[in-house]
Amino acid sequence: MRIRAVTTTDLPLLQDIERAAGECFRTVGMDAIADDEPLTLKELDDYRRTGLAWATADRGRPVAYLIAEPVDGALHIEQVSVHPDRARRGLGRALIDHAAAAAAERGLDALTLTTFRDVPWNAPYYERLGFAPLADDALTSGLRAIRDRESAHGIDRWPRVCMRRPL
């Protein structure tokens, strides 16, 4: 499998991947997260048009994807999802490493993301990939704005953390 740019025809499939990947949250009592709808086709297309949306595909069909945007001198990973049928094969790690290389090419100095602190496949996973939690007083204005949007969406009912991986 290879990493490639997301195409317009991929967009509905990315939504399917997100829905399937979200089901695992039911196992930790986070049904509201599992029930949350993925980004709209328009929102996904906005990431595609910036060139910061990549997919890992099998026979042309996406099985994992990552979308990102520049935020305060870093590349912020908005979403990385792997279809559960393809989980635990290094696809998420490969996408994150691809994003790191793209960020470095753009002169950015880090990757950032926000995630659930206590979910095993969230913050603990990202720590294994070189991300470190950021203290609240270390958040940039862009990261604070992202956290405010998350809070308004209601996902901060569970502990969240911003993380950073220097490049």
DATADA-V729124 format. One record per residue. SS is DSSP state (helix for helix, strand for strand, loop for the rest). Layout:
ss->SS
ss->SS
This chain:
ss->loop
ss->strand
ss->strand
ss->strand
ss->strand
ss->loop
ss->loop
ss->helix
ss->helix
ss->helix
ss->helix
ss->helix
ss->helix
ss->helix
ss->helix
ss->helix
ss->helix
ss->helix
ss->helix
ss->helix
ss->helix
ss->helix
ss->helix
ss->helix
ss->helix
ss->helix
ss->helix
ss->helix
ss->loop
ss->loop
ss->helix
ss->helix
ss->helix
ss->helix
ss->helix
ss->loop
ss->loop
ss->loop
ss->loop
ss->loop
ss->helix
ss->helix
ss->helix
ss->helix
ss->helix
ss->helix
ss->helix
ss->helix
ss->helix
ss->helix
ss->loop
ss->loop
ss->strand
ss->strand
ss->strand
ss->strand
ss->strand
ss->strand
ss->loop
ss->loop
ss->strand
ss->strand
ss->strand
ss->strand
ss->strand
ss->strand
ss->strand
ss->strand
ss->strand
ss->strand
ss->strand
ss->loop
ss->loop
ss->strand
ss->strand
ss->strand
ss->strand
ss->strand
ss->strand
ss->strand
ss->strand
ss->strand
ss->loop
ss->helix
ss->helix
ss->helix
ss->loop
ss->loop
ss->loop
ss->loop
ss->helix
ss->helix
ss->helix
ss->helix
ss->helix
ss->helix
ss->helix
ss->helix
ss->helix
ss->helix
ss->helix
ss->helix
ss->helix
ss->helix
ss->helix
ss->loop
ss->loop
ss->loop
ss->loop
ss->strand
ss->strand
ss->strand
ss->strand
ss->strand
ss->strand
ss->strand
ss->loop
ss->loop
ss->loop
ss->helix
ss->helix
ss->helix
ss->helix
ss->helix
ss->helix
ss->helix
ss->helix
ss->helix
ss->loop
ss->loop
ss->loop
ss->strand
ss->strand
ss->loop
ss->loop
ss->helix
ss->helix
ss->helix
ss->loop
ss->loop
ss->helix
ss->helix
ss->helix
ss->helix
ss->helix
ss->helix
ss->helix
ss->helix
ss->helix
ss->helix
ss->helix
ss->helix
ss->helix
ss->loop
ss->helix
ss->helix
ss->helix
ss->loop
ss->loop
ss->strand
ss->strand
ss->strand
ss->strand
ss->strand
ss->strand
ss->strand
ss->loop
